């Protein structure tokens, strides 16, 4: 009896050891498989990132993207101007009286109204627009040039670099709060013209692989916005306006060139792709 019980106990203990070893082996296999999956996914993500960078670099040196980069650079410069510089100019004019600081918030509100109005209006028109994108961009640059001219007349030249106490310098005309707020609205409206049409043409030209195109768009815009923030602390107002006028003029011409080429390809029934 004792021998039988001993053999039975030994056999059951051996079975338990085998079961434990099998469970350990299964767990180790699962762990190794999980590690392999993680390594493969990491390698795949790295490969995708490298491929996207290569595509973006190839796309960056194409004719169409180089031309559109000028327009994109202008949007970065004027983005810095209406989001940071212009509000500073309004708040620095002592002749506005006690309301000079409150006008900064009001200016931001009217910039937003111009952005919303232009974005909704031109976004809807772009779906059923027989004349293409050029008229909207032309309207945007004209609106901005009018705003720049009014700002040039209405704001003193040292407003962007004025000290904390503000500036008592005189502009070419008597500084008007109403004109300042009107210029805020025009800046927002013109910006919406450019942004809606730039996004539209990028989505049209690179519909099959739009991610690199939009990455280049945001990269160029952000770099130019950073450059504008840097020189805004040193340049007088009229020089900053001159820089935007030059970039706006050539950016509009370059946009027209790309839009005319795109329209020509569509008229011939061709598939317009750069890469």
RAPE-V835604 format. One record per pair of residues at least 12 apart in sequence whose ideal C-beta (glycine too) atoms are under 10 Angstrom apart, sorted by the first residue. I is the first residue (numbers start at 1). GAP is how many residues later the second one is. D is the distance in Angstrom with one decimal. If there is no record, write none. Layout:
BEGIN
I;GAP;D
I;GAP;D
END
This chain:
BEGIN
51;161;9.7
52;157;9.4
52;159;6.7
52;160;6.3
52;163;7.6
53;159;8.7
53;162;9.2
54;158;9.1
55;151;10.0
55;154;6.9
55;156;8.3
55;157;4.5
55;158;9.3
55;160;9.2
55;161;10.0
55;220;7.2
56;155;8.5
56;156;4.1
56;157;8.3
56;158;9.9
56;159;5.5
56;160;5.8
56;163;8.2
57;155;8.7
57;159;9.3
58;154;8.3
58;216;8.9
58;217;5.8
59;146;10.0
59;147;7.5
59;150;8.7
59;153;5.0
59;154;6.2
59;156;9.0
59;157;6.3
59;215;6.6
59;216;5.9
60;152;8.4
60;153;9.6
60;155;9.5
60;156;5.5
60;159;8.7
60;160;8.8
62;143;9.7
62;144;10.0
62;151;9.9
62;154;10.0
62;212;4.5
62;213;6.7
63;194;9.1
63;195;8.5
63;198;8.6
63;211;7.6
64;137;8.9
64;138;9.5
64;141;6.2
64;142;9.0
64;149;9.4
64;190;9.6
64;193;8.9
64;194;5.2
64;197;7.3
64;198;8.2
64;208;8.8
64;209;9.9
64;210;5.4
65;137;9.0
65;140;8.7
65;141;8.9
65;147;9.3
65;148;7.1
65;151;6.2
65;152;8.9
65;155;9.2
65;193;9.0
65;209;7.0
65;210;9.6
66;188;8.3
66;192;9.7
67;183;9.7
67;184;9.1
67;186;8.8
67;187;4.0
67;188;7.5
67;189;9.4
67;190;5.7
67;191;5.1
67;192;9.9
67;194;9.1
68;130;7.0
68;133;7.2
68;134;7.3
68;137;8.5
68;145;8.7
68;148;8.6
68;149;7.7
68;152;8.7
68;183;8.7
68;186;6.8
68;187;6.8
68;189;9.5
68;190;5.8
68;191;9.8
69;147;7.3
69;148;8.5
69;150;9.5
69;151;5.1
69;152;9.4
69;155;9.3
69;182;9.0
69;185;8.2
70;150;9.1
70;177;7.1
70;178;9.7
70;179;9.9
70;180;5.6
70;181;4.6
70;182;9.1
70;183;8.3
70;184;4.5
70;185;8.1
70;187;10.0
71;66;7.9
71;70;9.9
71;123;6.9
71;126;8.9
71;127;6.2
71;130;9.2
71;146;9.6
71;149;9.4
71;150;9.9
71;176;8.7
71;177;8.8
71;179;8.7
71;180;3.8
71;181;7.2
71;182;9.2
71;183;5.8
71;184;4.6
71;185;9.6
71;187;8.5
72;122;8.9
72;123;9.8
72;126;6.6
72;130;9.3
72;144;8.0
72;145;5.5
72;146;8.7
72;147;8.9
72;148;4.5
72;149;5.2
72;150;9.9
72;151;9.6
72;152;7.5
72;179;7.8
72;182;9.7
72;183;9.6
73;147;5.8
73;148;7.5
73;150;8.1
73;151;4.4
73;152;9.5
73;154;8.9
73;155;9.6
73;174;5.9
73;175;10.0
73;177;9.3
73;178;6.8
73;181;9.9
74;67;8.8
74;70;9.0
74;120;7.2
74;124;9.9
74;147;9.3
74;150;7.8
74;169;9.6
74;170;7.0
74;171;9.7
74;172;9.1
74;173;4.2
74;174;5.1
74;175;8.9
74;176;8.1
74;177;3.9
74;178;8.1
74;180;9.4
74;181;9.3
75;65;9.8
75;116;7.0
75;119;5.2
75;120;6.4
75;123;6.8
75;142;8.8
75;145;8.8
75;146;5.6
75;149;7.8
75;150;8.6
75;172;9.3
75;173;9.4
75;176;7.9
76;141;9.9
76;142;9.5
76;143;9.9
76;144;6.8
76;145;4.1
76;146;6.7
76;147;6.9
76;148;3.0
76;149;4.1
76;150;8.1
76;151;7.8
76;152;6.7
76;153;9.9
76;171;9.1
77;144;9.2
77;147;5.4
77;148;7.2
77;150;7.8
77;151;4.7
77;152;10.0
77;154;9.6
77;155;9.8
77;163;8.6
77;166;6.6
77;167;5.4
77;169;9.8
77;170;5.7
77;171;8.3
77;174;9.3
78;62;9.9
78;66;6.7
78;69;9.5
78;70;9.2
78;109;7.2
78;112;7.6
78;113;6.2
78;116;8.0
78;146;9.4
78;147;9.2
78;150;8.3
78;166;5.6
78;169;8.4
78;170;7.4
78;173;9.8
79;108;9.9
79;112;7.0
79;115;9.8
79;116;9.1
79;142;7.0
79;143;9.2
79;145;8.2
79;146;5.2
79;149;7.8
79;150;9.9
80;144;7.9
80;145;4.7
80;146;8.1
80;147;8.3
80;148;3.6
80;149;5.3
80;150;9.3
80;151;9.4
80;152;6.6
80;160;9.3
80;164;9.6
81;63;9.7
81;66;9.8
81;67;9.1
81;70;9.1
81;79;9.3
81;106;7.5
81;110;9.7
81;144;9.5
81;147;6.7
81;148;9.8
81;151;7.7
81;156;9.8
81;159;6.7
81;160;8.3
81;162;9.4
81;163;6.4
82;25;8.7
82;26;9.0
82;29;5.7
82;32;9.2
82;33;9.4
82;62;9.6
82;65;8.8
82;101;9.1
82;102;7.3
82;104;9.6
82;105;4.1
82;106;6.9
82;108;9.0
82;109;6.7
83;25;8.4
83;28;7.8
83;104;9.4
83;108;9.4
83;142;8.4
83;145;9.9
83;146;9.5
84;76;9.4
84;141;9.1
84;144;8.5
84;145;6.5
84;148;7.0
85;74;8.9
85;75;5.5
85;143;7.8
85;144;8.4
85;147;4.9
85;148;9.4
85;150;9.7
85;152;8.2
85;155;6.7
85;156;10.0
86;18;9.1
86;21;6.7
86;22;9.4
86;25;8.2
86;61;9.3
86;65;7.3
86;69;8.6
86;73;9.2
86;74;8.8
86;94;8.5
86;97;7.5
86;98;7.0
86;101;6.8
86;151;9.5
86;154;9.9
87;14;10.0
87;16;8.6
87;17;4.5
87;18;8.6
87;19;9.9
87;20;5.6
87;21;6.6
87;24;8.8
87;97;8.6
88;16;8.1
88;71;7.3
88;72;6.0
88;73;9.1
88;74;8.1
88;144;8.1
88;145;9.8
89;15;9.6
89;18;9.5
89;62;7.7
89;65;9.4
89;66;5.2
89;67;8.3
89;68;9.9
89;69;9.6
89;70;3.8
89;71;5.7
89;72;9.8
89;73;8.2
89;78;9.2
89;91;8.4
89;94;9.9
89;143;10.0
89;148;6.5
89;151;9.6
90;12;9.8
90;13;5.0
90;14;5.6
90;15;10.0
90;16;8.8
90;17;5.6
90;18;10.0
90;61;9.9
90;64;9.8
90;65;8.0
90;69;8.0
90;85;9.4
90;87;8.6
90;90;5.5
90;91;8.8
90;93;9.3
90;94;8.3
91;12;7.2
91;13;4.9
91;14;9.9
91;16;9.1
91;68;8.9
91;71;9.0
91;75;7.6
92;12;9.9
92;63;8.9
92;64;8.3
92;66;8.3
92;67;4.8
92;68;7.7
92;69;8.8
92;70;3.9
92;71;8.3
92;72;8.9
92;73;8.9
92;74;4.8
92;75;5.3
92;77;9.5
93;61;9.1
93;62;7.0
93;63;6.8
93;66;6.2
93;69;8.3
93;73;6.6
93;74;6.6
93;75;8.7
93;76;8.6
93;78;8.4
93;82;5.5
93;84;9.3
93;87;8.2
94;62;9.8
94;68;9.0
94;71;7.8
94;72;4.3
94;73;6.5
94;74;5.2
94;75;9.2
94;81;9.6
95;61;8.8
95;71;9.0
95;72;8.9
95;73;7.2
95;74;9.1
95;75;8.1
95;76;8.8
95;79;8.1
95;80;5.1
95;81;9.8
95;82;9.7
96;70;9.0
96;79;6.7
96;80;9.2
96;81;6.0
96;84;8.0
97;80;9.0
99;78;7.1
100;66;7.1
100;75;10.0
100;77;8.9
100;80;9.9
101;65;9.8
103;74;6.2
103;77;6.6
103;78;7.3
103;81;9.1
104;80;9.9
106;71;8.7
106;74;9.0
106;75;6.1
106;78;7.8
107;70;9.8
107;73;6.8
107;74;6.3
107;76;8.4
107;77;4.2
107;78;9.1
107;80;9.0
107;81;9.7
108;76;7.5
108;80;9.3
109;72;8.9
109;75;8.1
109;76;9.4
109;79;9.7
110;70;9.5
110;71;5.4
110;72;7.9
110;73;8.8
110;74;4.1
110;75;4.4
110;76;9.1
110;77;8.7
110;78;6.9
110;79;9.7
111;70;9.7
111;72;9.5
111;73;4.9
111;74;7.1
111;75;9.3
111;76;5.9
111;77;3.9
111;78;9.0
111;80;8.1
112;72;9.2
112;73;9.5
112;76;6.4
113;71;8.7
113;72;6.2
113;75;6.6
113;76;8.6
114;29;8.8
114;33;9.7
114;70;7.3
114;71;4.5
114;72;6.7
114;73;6.7
114;74;2.7
114;75;3.8
114;76;7.7
114;77;7.5
114;78;6.7
114;79;9.8
115;70;9.6
115;72;9.1
115;73;4.3
115;74;7.5
115;75;9.8
115;76;6.3
115;77;4.9
115;80;8.4
115;81;10.0
116;72;8.1
116;73;9.7
116;76;7.9
117;68;8.5
117;71;8.0
117;72;6.5
117;75;7.4
118;18;8.9
118;21;9.1
118;22;8.0
118;25;8.8
118;67;9.9
118;70;7.0
118;71;4.6
118;72;7.7
118;73;7.6
118;74;2.9
118;75;5.8
118;76;9.4
118;77;8.6
118;78;7.2
119;69;9.4
119;70;9.5
119;72;9.3
119;73;4.6
119;74;9.2
119;76;7.6
119;77;5.9
120;72;8.7
120;76;9.5
121;15;9.3
121;68;9.2
121;71;8.2
121;72;9.5
121;75;9.1
122;13;9.8
122;14;5.2
122;15;9.7
122;17;8.5
122;18;8.7
122;67;9.5
122;70;6.5
122;71;6.1
122;72;9.9
122;73;9.3
122;74;4.7
122;75;7.2
122;78;8.9
123;69;8.6
123;72;10.0
123;73;5.5
123;74;9.9
123;76;9.3
123;77;8.6
124;72;10.0
125;71;9.1
126;70;6.6
126;71;7.3
126;73;9.5
126;74;5.4
126;75;9.8
126;78;10.0
127;73;9.6
129;68;9.9
129;71;9.4
132;65;9.2
132;68;10.0
132;69;9.5
132;124;9.6
132;127;5.8
132;128;8.5
132;130;8.4
132;131;5.9
132;134;9.6
133;60;9.5
133;63;8.6
133;64;4.3
133;65;8.8
133;67;6.1
133;68;6.0
133;71;8.9
133;122;7.6
133;123;9.2
133;125;9.4
133;126;5.4
133;129;8.8
133;130;9.2
134;63;8.4
134;118;8.8
134;121;7.4
134;122;5.5
134;124;10.0
134;125;5.2
134;126;7.8
134;129;8.9
135;58;9.6
135;62;9.5
136;56;9.3
136;57;5.2
136;58;8.6
136;60;7.1
136;61;5.2
136;64;9.0
137;53;9.8
137;56;6.2
137;57;6.4
137;59;9.4
137;60;5.2
137;61;8.5
137;64;9.4
137;114;8.8
137;115;5.9
137;118;5.3
137;119;7.4
137;122;7.9
138;55;8.6
138;114;6.9
138;117;9.4
138;118;8.2
139;50;8.7
139;51;8.0
139;54;5.7
139;58;9.9
140;49;7.7
140;50;4.5
140;51;7.6
140;52;7.7
140;53;2.7
140;54;5.0
140;55;9.0
140;56;9.0
140;57;7.7
140;108;8.8
140;112;8.1
140;115;9.7
141;49;7.1
141;52;7.9
141;53;8.0
141;104;9.4
141;107;5.4
141;108;7.4
141;110;8.0
141;111;4.7
141;112;9.8
141;114;9.2
142;44;9.9
142;48;8.1
142;51;9.3
142;110;9.5
143;42;9.4
143;43;5.2
143;44;8.3
143;45;9.6
143;46;5.5
143;47;4.0
143;48;9.2
143;49;9.7
143;50;7.0
144;39;10.0
144;42;7.2
144;43;7.0
144;45;8.8
144;46;3.9
144;47;7.9
144;49;8.5
144;50;8.4
144;100;7.6
144;101;8.5
144;104;6.0
144;108;9.6
145;41;9.6
145;45;8.6
145;96;9.8
145;99;9.4
145;100;6.8
145;103;7.2
145;104;8.7
145;107;10.0
146;36;9.5
146;37;8.6
146;40;6.2
146;44;8.7
147;32;10.0
147;35;8.2
147;36;4.7
147;37;8.5
147;38;8.6
147;39;3.8
147;40;5.3
147;41;9.5
147;42;8.6
147;43;6.6
147;94;9.5
147;97;10.0
148;35;8.4
148;38;9.1
148;39;8.9
148;42;9.5
148;89;10.0
148;90;9.6
148;92;9.5
148;93;4.9
148;94;8.9
148;96;6.6
148;97;6.1
148;100;8.4
149;34;9.4
149;92;8.5
149;96;9.3
150;23;9.2
150;26;9.3
150;29;5.7
150;30;8.6
150;32;7.1
150;33;5.2
150;36;7.7
151;20;9.3
151;28;8.5
151;29;8.0
151;32;5.2
151;33;9.7
151;35;9.2
151;36;8.6
151;86;7.4
151;87;9.4
151;89;9.7
151;90;6.6
152;19;8.3
152;20;7.3
152;21;9.9
152;85;7.4
152;86;6.0
152;89;5.7
152;90;9.3
152;93;9.7
153;18;6.3
153;19;4.6
153;20;4.9
153;21;9.8
153;22;9.3
153;23;9.5
153;26;8.1
154;17;5.6
154;18;8.0
154;19;6.2
154;20;8.5
154;21;5.6
154;22;6.0
154;23;9.5
154;24;9.6
154;25;4.7
154;26;6.1
154;28;9.3
154;29;7.1
155;12;9.6
155;14;9.4
155;16;5.6
155;17;9.2
155;18;9.9
155;20;6.9
155;24;9.3
155;25;7.6
155;28;8.8
155;82;5.7
155;83;9.2
155;86;9.3
156;12;8.4
156;13;3.7
156;14;6.4
156;15;5.0
156;16;9.1
156;19;7.5
156;80;9.2
156;81;7.3
156;82;10.0
157;12;7.0
157;13;9.9
157;14;8.0
157;15;9.4
157;78;9.8
157;79;4.5
157;80;5.0
157;81;5.4
157;82;8.6
157;83;9.8
157;84;9.7
158;78;6.2
158;79;7.4
159;12;8.6
159;16;9.4
159;77;8.6
159;78;5.5
160;71;9.8
160;72;5.7
160;73;7.6
160;74;8.9
160;75;7.2
160;76;7.0
160;77;5.4
160;79;9.5
160;80;6.6
161;71;8.3
161;72;6.5
161;73;6.9
161;74;7.8
161;75;6.9
161;76;8.6
162;75;10.0
171;66;9.3
190;58;8.9
194;54;8.8
194;57;8.1
194;58;8.8
194;61;8.3
195;22;9.8
195;26;9.3
197;58;7.4
197;62;8.4
198;16;9.9
198;19;6.8
198;23;9.1
198;53;9.7
198;57;7.6
199;14;10.0
199;15;7.9
199;18;7.9
200;59;9.9
201;12;9.6
201;54;7.6
201;57;6.6
201;58;6.5
201;61;6.8
202;12;6.2
202;14;8.8
202;15;6.1
202;56;9.9
204;55;9.6
204;58;6.7
204;62;8.9
204;68;7.7
205;53;7.7
205;54;9.9
205;56;9.4
205;57;6.4
205;60;9.5
205;67;6.1
205;68;7.6
205;69;6.7
206;66;9.4
206;67;7.6
206;68;7.2
206;69;8.3
207;64;9.7
207;65;9.2
207;66;8.8
208;63;9.3
208;65;7.1
208;67;9.6
209;64;9.1
209;66;8.0
212;63;8.7
213;61;8.8
213;62;9.8
224;23;8.3
227;16;9.9
228;12;7.9
228;15;8.1
228;16;8.6
228;19;9.9
231;12;7.9
END
